[in-house]
Amino acid sequence: MESIKEIYKIGHGPSSSHTMGPKKAAAQFLSNNPGAHHYKVSFYGSLALTGKGHLTDKAIEDTFEGKHVEIVWEPNTFLPKHPNALKFEALSQQSKLLDEWTAYSIGGGTIIDDFTDLKTTHIYPHQSMAEILDWCNNNGMQFWEYVEECEGKEIWGFLENIWEVMAGCVKRGLKTEGMLPGQLKLPRKASSFKMKASNFTSPFKRRSQVFAYALAASEENAAGGLIVTAPTCGASGVLPGVLHYFRKVYRVEKEGIYKALATAGLIGNLVKTNASISGAEVGCQGEVGTACAMASGAASQLMGGTINQIEYSAEMGLEHHLGLTCDPVAGLVQIPCIERNAFAAERALAHNTYSLMSDGRHRISFDEVVDTMYKTGLDLQSKYRETSIGGLARFDAKPKR
């Protein structure tokens, strides 16, 4: 498995697969062809169907700033390797093809092409939760200690920076009001939720607080703010919402947050390695479901759970999102995405409580539910996998009077 640094990527929303990935690919192609007279970029499949709502064209135009670039939308053409495909062409003044490259944005900002799969540097010797549990039990270590063993002590400086960006994202989201960009004219809710939460008493107060924190991060992502993929932009509100909750309500030390991030990153890494975190490939179960698994495991660790209880909590996080479709209204990462982040954060707290009440033993393993999620995603009709033509995306979601 690769480094958890590939799970946590800092960038601007609203989508890791539709914004961060294409922007990264564009920069790579431009650096290889800086002297072309003009360029052509074609979007296929899911990128074409929801690209405008996800600001894919803007990400490309920003990267090619000062250059002439033609953008072509091919929503009815799906390339076989992945639904999120885009082709770059560098052209001479006479429109002679100088170079071309087809890339695939497979989720979390990661790019592959037709000639090479993931350029992965494997730093983890194990690729399944079962193997990691065995190693931890045999060596008397926690998941975060396993991460440190494989990544080195420098991982803590990286995770400290990740937490600073996450915390900053939540704080900005709690203070900012007004409408989110796009045709839905969706108002931000995090600030009002936080205000209302202060008037409640426990446990309703605590539930309201985690809603507010998750909404804050998710709304910042929808507005194109600076966020951390966890594991994607579209699911970037779940883990920060839960960790901010523990920081504020339980006064957890920052070092505890960093360790929870290490464990959560390991969980997300396993899903990415053995299944997919791409909504275009497996639906929202791969995004919000994985984020919930990460947050559930992190919560159980912060509450003193054993590695088996943490595994159980993470398994529930993914299991109870099986079959979840990716159906963004108007192609925007807003409805139902933002609310899904808030409810996944609350579910994570419930999974934590449930797992801690058990001894960690259960019938369906984390590895089995990861495999099930992937197969379920592949079985979903394409219109339920981030194409914005099925599910809730059939409705225009205009405000009801």
ZAMARGU-4260 file (C-alpha; in steps of 0.2 Angstrom, whole numbers, plus 5000, padded with zeros to 4 digits):
<rodrens>
0) 5000/5000/5000 | 5005/5018/4997 | 5007/5032/5010 | 4992/5039/5018 | 4999/5055/5011
5) 4989/5050/4996 | 4973/5050/5005 | 4975/5067/5013 | 4978/5080/5000 | 4976/5099/5002
10) 4968/5108/4988 | 4952/5118/4983 | 4935/5110/4981 | 4922/5106/4976 | 4928/5089/4969
15) 4945/5079/4970 | 4940/5069/4955 | 4933/5083/4944 | 4943/5098/4950 | 4959/5093/4959
20) 4963/5078/4947 | 4960/5086/4930 | 4970/5102/4936 | 4984/5091/4941 | 4984/5082/4924
25) 4983/5098/4915 | 4998/5105/4924 | 5007/5089/4919 | 5003/5090/4901 | 5007/5108/4900
30) 5024/5106/4907 | 5027/5093/4894 | 5021/5104/4880 | 5024/5122/4885 | 5027/5128/4867
35) 5011/5122/4858 | 5001/5136/4849 | 4985/5130/4856 | 4977/5116/4866 | 4961/5105/4866
40) 4954/5096/4881 | 4940/5084/4879 | 4930/5077/4894 | 4921/5060/4893 | 4908/5051/4903
45) 4906/5057/4921 | 4918/5071/4919 | 4907/5078/4905 | 4891/5075/4913 | 4894/5084/4929
50) 4910/5094/4925 | 4902/5111/4924 | 4894/5109/4941 | 4910/5103/4948 | 4920/5117/4940
55) 4931/5105/4929 | 4932/5118/4915 | 4937/5132/4926 | 4951/5121/4934 | 4958/5118/4916
60) 4956/5136/4911 | 4965/5142/4926 | 4979/5130/4923 | 4981/5135/4905 | 4979/5153/4909
65) 4986/5164/4895 | 4985/5150/4883 | 4971/5146/4870 | 4962/5131/4875 | 4947/5123/4867
70) 4936/5112/4879 | 4925/5099/4871 | 4911/5089/4881 | 4908/5071/4876 | 4895/5065/4889
75) 4889/5050/4879 | 4906/5043/4877 | 4913/5032/4891 | 4931/5026/4890 | 4933/5008/4896
80) 4947/5011/4909 | 4937/5023/4920 | 4922/5035/4919 | 4932/5050/4923 | 4942/5052/4907
85) 4950/5067/4898 | 4961/5069/4883 | 4973/5083/4881 | 4980/5088/4863 | 4994/5100/4860
90) 4992/5108/4842 | 5003/5119/4831 | 4998/5135/4823 | 4992/5125/4808 | 4982/5113/4820
95) 4994/5099/4817 | 4994/5087/4832 | 5010/5088/4842 | 5006/5077/4857 | 4991/5069/4865
100) 4988/5061/4881 | 4972/5052/4889 | 4971/5053/4908 | 4959/5046/4921 | 4955/5054/4937
105) 4951/5040/4948 | 4947/5049/4964 | 4955/5058/4978 | 4965/5068/4965 | 4974/5053/4959
110) 4978/5052/4940 | 4982/5037/4929 | 4984/5034/4910 | 4983/5020/4897 | 5001/5015/4899
115) 5004/5015/4917 | 4993/5011/4932 | 4995/5020/4948 | 5013/5025/4950 | 5013/5018/4968
120) 5027/5018/4980 | 5023/5004/4992 | 5028/5007/5010 | 5016/4996/5019 | 5020/4977/5019
125) 5001/4972/5021 | 4986/4975/5010 | 4972/4969/5021 | 4964/4974/5038 | 4966/4956/5043
130) 4985/4956/5040 | 4987/4972/5049 | 4977/4966/5064 | 4988/4951/5065 | 5004/4961/5064
135) 4997/4973/5078 | 4992/4959/5089 | 5008/4950/5087 | 5019/4966/5090 | 5008/4973/5104
140) 5005/4989/5094 | 4990/5001/5089 | 4985/5006/5072 | 4994/5023/5073 | 5010/5014/5079
145) 5009/5003/5064 | 5007/5019/5053 | 5023/5027/5061 | 5032/5010/5059 | 5029/5011/5040
150) 5029/5029/5037 | 5043/5035/5049 | 5042/5049/5062 | 5040/5062/5049 | 5022/5057/5046
155) 5018/5067/5062 | 5023/5084/5054 | 5013/5080/5039 | 4997/5076/5050 | 5000/5091/5060
160) 4998/5102/5044 | 4983/5091/5038 | 4974/5095/5055 | 4978/5114/5054 | 4970/5114/5037
165) 4955/5104/5042 | 4953/5114/5058 | 4954/5131/5048 | 4941/5124/5036 | 4929/5121/5049
170) 4932/5137/5058 | 4929/5147/5042 | 4914/5137/5038 | 4906/5141/5055 | 4909/5160/5052
175) 4903/5161/5034 | 4885/5164/5029 | 4876/5168/5013 | 4873/5157/4997 | 4884/5144/4990
180) 4889/5146/4972 | 4879/5139/4958 | 4861/5138/4951 | 4853/5130/4966 | 4856/5146/4977
185) 4858/5135/4992 | 4861/5144/5008 | 4874/5139/5021 | 4868/5132/5037 | 4883/5129/5048
190) 4883/5145/5056 | 4865/5145/5061 | 4867/5127/5067 | 4881/5131/5078 | 4871/5146/5085
195) 4856/5135/5089 | 4867/5121/5096 | 4872/5133/5110 | 4854/5135/5116 | 4852/5116/5118
200) 4857/5104/5132 | 4865/5088/5130 | 4863/5076/5122 | 4854/5086/5108 | 4867/5099/5110
205) 4881/5087/5106 | 4872/5080/5091 | 4869/5098/5084 | 4887/5102/5086 | 4893/5088/5076
210) 4881/5093/5062 | 4887/5111/5062 | 4905/5106/5061 | 4903/5093/5047 | 4892/5106/5038
215) 4905/5119/5040 | 4919/5109/5031 | 4907/5102/5018 | 4900/5120/5014 | 4918/5126/5012
220) 4922/5113/5000 | 4906/5117/4990 | 4912/5135/4989 | 4929/5130/4982 | 4938/5133/4998
225) 4954/5126/5004 | 4950/5108/5011 | 4958/5091/5014 | 4952/5076/5004 | 4947/5063/5017
230) 4946/5053/5006 | 4939/5064/4993 | 4933/5082/4992 | 4914/5077/4991 | 4916/5068/5008
235) 4928/5080/5016 | 4916/5086/5029 | 4914/5070/5039 | 4931/5067/5047 | 4935/5085/5051
240) 4918/5087/5058 | 4920/5072/5070 | 4938/5077/5075 | 4933/5095/5078 | 4919/5088/5089
245) 4931/5078/5100 | 4943/5093/5101 | 4929/5104/5107 | 4918/5093/5117 | 4930/5081/5125
250) 4945/5093/5124 | 4956/5080/5116 | 4974/5085/5114 | 4981/5088/5097 | 4993/5073/5098
255) 4977/5062/5100 | 4970/5070/5084 | 4986/5066/5075 | 4985/5048/5080 | 4967/5047/5075
260) 4971/5054/5058 | 4984/5041/5056 | 4972/5027/5060 | 4958/5035/5049 | 4971/5037/5034
265) 4975/5018/5036 | 4957/5014/5035 | 4954/5025/5019 | 4970/5018/5012 | 4964/5000/5013
270) 4947/5005/5004 | 4957/5014/4990 | 4969/4999/4988 | 4956/4985/4988 | 4941/4994/4981
275) 4938/5012/4975 | 4935/5029/4983 | 4928/5036/4966 | 4910/5041/4965 | 4910/5039/4946
280) 4916/5021/4948 | 4906/5015/4964 | 4894/5028/4969 | 4894/5038/4985 | 4897/5023/4995
285) 4915/5024/4990 | 4916/5042/4995 | 4905/5046/5010 | 4905/5028/5015 | 4923/5027/5016
290) 4924/5044/5025 | 4912/5037/5038 | 4922/5022/5040 | 4938/5033/5043 | 4928/5044/5055
295) 4921/5029/5065 | 4938/5021/5067 | 4945/5038/5073 | 4931/5041/5085 | 4933/5023/5093
300) 4952/5026/5095 | 4949/5043/5103 | 4938/5034/5115 | 4950/5021/5120 | 4944/5007/5109
305) 4955/4992/5106 | 4961/4988/5088 | 4947/4976/5086 | 4934/4988/5091 | 4941/5001/5080
310) 4940/4988/5065 | 4922/4985/5070 | 4918/5003/5070 | 4926/5006/5053 | 4917/4991/5046
315) 4900/4998/5052 | 4904/5015/5044 | 4906/5007/5027 | 4893/4993/5029 | 4879/5005/5033
320) 4882/5015/5017 | 4882/5000/5005 | 4873/5004/4989 | 4873/5023/4992 | 4871/5031/4975
325) 4880/5047/4968 | 4867/5058/4962 | 4872/5077/4963 | 4858/5088/4959 | 4863/5100/4944
330) 4880/5092/4945 | 4885/5102/4960 | 4893/5095/4976 | 4879/5102/4987 | 4862/5092/4986
335) 4863/5078/4993 | 4881/5079/4997 | 4882/5092/5011 | 4869/5084/5021 | 4876/5066/5018
340) 4892/5073/5026 | 4883/5079/5042 | 4873/5063/5044 | 4889/5052/5041 | 4898/5061/5055
345) 4884/5058/5067 | 4883/5040/5061 | 4902/5039/5065 | 4898/5043/5083 | 4885/5030/5084
350) 4896/5017/5077 | 4909/5021/5090 | 4897/5019/5104 | 4891/5003/5097 | 4908/4995/5095
355) 4914/5001/5112 | 4899/4992/5120 | 4905/4976/5111 | 4921/4966/5113 | 4925/4969/5095
360) 4920/4952/5088 | 4908/4952/5074 | 4903/4941/5059 | 4907/4952/5043 | 4925/4959/5043
365) 4930/4975/5037 | 4939/4967/5022 | 4923/4958/5017 | 4913/4974/5017 | 4926/4983/5007
370) 4925/4969/4994 | 4906/4970/4994 | 4906/4988/4992 | 4917/4987/4977 | 4906/4974/4969
375) 4890/4983/4973 | 4897/4999/4965 | 4901/4990/4949 | 4884/4983/4948 | 4876/5000/4950
380) 4869/5007/4934 | 4880/5020/4927 | 4866/5034/4930 | 4868/5031/4949 | 4887/5034/4948
385) 4890/5052/4947 | 4882/5056/4931 | 4869/5067/4938 | 4856/5059/4927 | 4848/5047/4940
390) 4842/5047/4958 | 4839/5064/4966 | 4848/5072/4951 | 4832/5070/4941 | 4825/5085/4951
395) 4829/5103/4949 | 4828/5106/4968 | 4821/5124/4967 | 4817/5131/4984 | 4799/5127/4989
400) 4788/5141/4994
</rodrens>
